[in-house]
Amino acid sequence: MKAYGHAAGLAKRAGFEMVMIHGGHGWLINQFLSPLFNHRSDSYGGSLENRVRFAVEVLQSVRAAVGPFFPIEFRMSGAEFTEGGYGLEEGIQIAQAIEAYADIIHVSAGTYQKTFGITHPSMFEAHGRNVYLAAEIKKHVSKPVATIGGLTDPAMMEDIIASGKADIVYMARQLLADPETPQKIMEGRDADIVHCLRCFTCMAERAATATRRCTVNPLIGRELDGTEIQPAPVKKKVLVAGAGPGGLYAAYTAARRGHQVVLCEKESEVGGILKSEQAIPFKREMYELGKTYERLARQAGVEIRLNTEVTPAYAAKENPQALIIAAGSRPLVPPIKGLDGDNVIIVNQYYKEKAKVGNHVIVFGGGLAGCECAIHLGQEGKEVELIEMRPALAPDANVRHRPLLLAQIEKYVHVHTQYKGLEVTPEGVLCEDPQGQRVLVPGDTVICALGQRSRTDVVEALQDSAPFVRVIGDAAKVSTITNAVYWGYWAALDI
């Protein structure tokens, strides 16, 4: 307890104006509060009164160190959502027990050890799924109550305050995605907000390297590297081929540096592969990301030309001083008999051909895209079969997202791993099972999700079309939205 007080006292002396004591999420104080962790038989274990004792003594120690007019916030899990943990009823009692010693009661949820995807709501959870905990606790305490948990929409946050569900709303991942979110809200620029995708790139990077990374914001964690956008000393004409996430961000960044930027997209809408996400509700933020990047690029001065393909002749006519090739990838469709049949839909085209999908669906390919499509179809009530030649599903998913993804797969999908697809028929997909036997996986519709292949033909045709050329995103190597955005950003800084 003394250590908490000592640290809080140092914070005050350093000029901080409040402190938050973390009593949730499976950390030390929560381990005393929770019957899941606390098996003590002394005065700190057993009854709720005993389990809350450590938290109270910590708060008393902090108060003694900072004095009476220094705000103390106590963060707690309103419920733990796991067998053996406490529920909302005990969460209310915990809030009441610590209320006299804290100025703000900050209500989060869950525990890292068991419910990571609830503590940090994943894309499979509703936005604001933990707000009800704060709303209920607020009815039983007199101190201000704060809420948090996947909040990205200003209208939702305004409603939480206006309806009295909480007194304060917090954002965490959203401020990694767009640190200017509060200022944009204040200025009425809601449409300019870059929304968190809830993809867990940030958490996965922290687990791997103890640093931060964000799919949609390449500056996070690198603010002191001297990579902030500076005006280019020589203004150039920049041509960007392809308006996927990488091309859009490259164009946006180059324009902010003062270059004359022309962004060409051969289709009638920007977004590239992001367009395919619009039919999957839990991934819609990825589709909307393309729209947000487009808006920011136009505001920065980018000229966007739709229905315009960059060919060598077109590049020669435009005569750019710099060319960024962001032509993306195309679906990988191997020469498997029947894969061109009327009952087959390429996963990238699902949003256009959703009406063709029957009630018994086979997703052919168990990478990240196939798994997420399979989950969506299962959530829609369809019977879903998932065929994957490898022994494990979604090896391309990050370490934080993948366990949550697999839990959804278990809930909604029949899985056939180590099944090699041999032929697509009107009755399903004929496969070779792990024992070498031929078996038919039945289904009336097949979603082909066998991966992507870089548009190397476009790259080869354009690579000598300007003095400065960069190839980014899937055009260079089939990868992630994160890499496309980062490569686009760095390419624009290099011009």
Steps between C-alpha positions, in 0.01 A plus 500: 500500500782740584645462151174621344500805724867571428445482123191721518692756705777507239239551226359800683847650553574451128200720414227250424156615610335166574580130523316186400534184708450193280281253684368304203596268216672230704776723634612483863214688668243316290658170603416586860144603402431191292402160644651354182849595620461567873509175697644653816371399841621806691339845536561569129306201368163332513217751548460802274583723797835323531569487127447876463725580797820524294339745254378718786841502666669589170261792454556614858877489442466705184273755666747545784777566246315745271277684747129582499473714183663269248261286290536123529337277241447131564472270200313175552337223305125529540477125437754234406290292259670174589421200713634553851520876460260758635193634321334839485329458838837473675638769269241738643601405853869555420421845361306584814785376722764719336276800430599689816868491399480588127380803306420318174389138459623379164306192393661266249448123468651156499844364568797463265550139601154384393305764306745707298246559221250646749746713696605638161187435293594324179340557162266211585349700788255789477640849543439613856430147619628582851315828550211333681735408787579864566135595458391251765778585744422869459153434648660384827778754561518877529846558351546567125518182294707449184455240226726355230512215250528526121340845484573674169175670393447858626122462479509191722726674750273804508199276562676326790551834674164652404304196614680484834662161450836647600655834587822448303584301186851378430677388185824306475553321169303771320760754608771283349308491172435875504652707783304800372162335563399729791601813310317385187187439708527848652533651153205306359725300269364155582535386138876563515555257788709193414327224692666217688451170318514295824745276314747468793807592299587729793469223758679243285794735447519565873509126565778451244726802553362694801435794266187631330387483142165596347364380167357837405754737660867448409624768743391328821801383697737686269423859595861580594659343191498826306254355251230763538376637172710797388459712185703358213789729402424439130136467398444223246222348296410165653288235329351224716367188326229336708268636769508223756604583858869527409446717195256726681733553795800555273307763303374668819851514647663628181239774465556611858867541412401743225533278193255511210333160532285314249345175627355268236265210568390271218168419671211736574561510876807533719595252771651210308463176693330694783185517287446128556457558875177698470282187508647372827356709787782442747751617239309799366748744657756367253275592208434842652875553545531535124233771499672687785839485331339622177348798680828589670690464172260730314521756781879488476478587129523160330337480159321163482418357159264203508449253215857580399764230461864598509671340200848576369343725238292683762803547722700633204224752425484616863881510523523483883823557687397228748282192458361289782368165380221382731322270257418242768437133441258270326331187640695178472280252312696178436412271209265278700224344295165669557642807676361711217149362551180697554487388865839662576550854630843656545519631856597851378178510298271374775368851566377517139360146482361451849154421362638189327610336826295200607429367848777239503830671420853369455781747560795367305811631676562547872722807509392819676267614222334160468456460875343843543264441208405161646423658838281762336306238306454296817375807684244542223365158583648307210655157535869553428776255408861623501763313301870562565794299367730599788465359854426841656257779415585866448877490556501852349289639788683690772554341841228702674232469233555133413378340829182707486456412133537128572244524781251642250589228250427237763162658561382538141699280260565132418877477442683259268876551539762306303241455226637551149240627254498297179186603314200728541169343406138619520469288817807640678879463500666164445802479731778271608486458878803454732482121448517539122134409448274689262209666678236747390447805720140589413368847429302696245731805481880519503686812614852491356742651753828346393707815532625791292777546245691824438430681173858457391407554133390855581817561700725372222323714242527820705828466685695725258229765457652770724837603645375404850293181531377318809293181514285470811240278664375181339658602170838441664404214730160369603474602861279711726322835506763603754790445263319665210439815706851509646671441165283772343595742776873433472495511121345846514760617754777386266391723210 
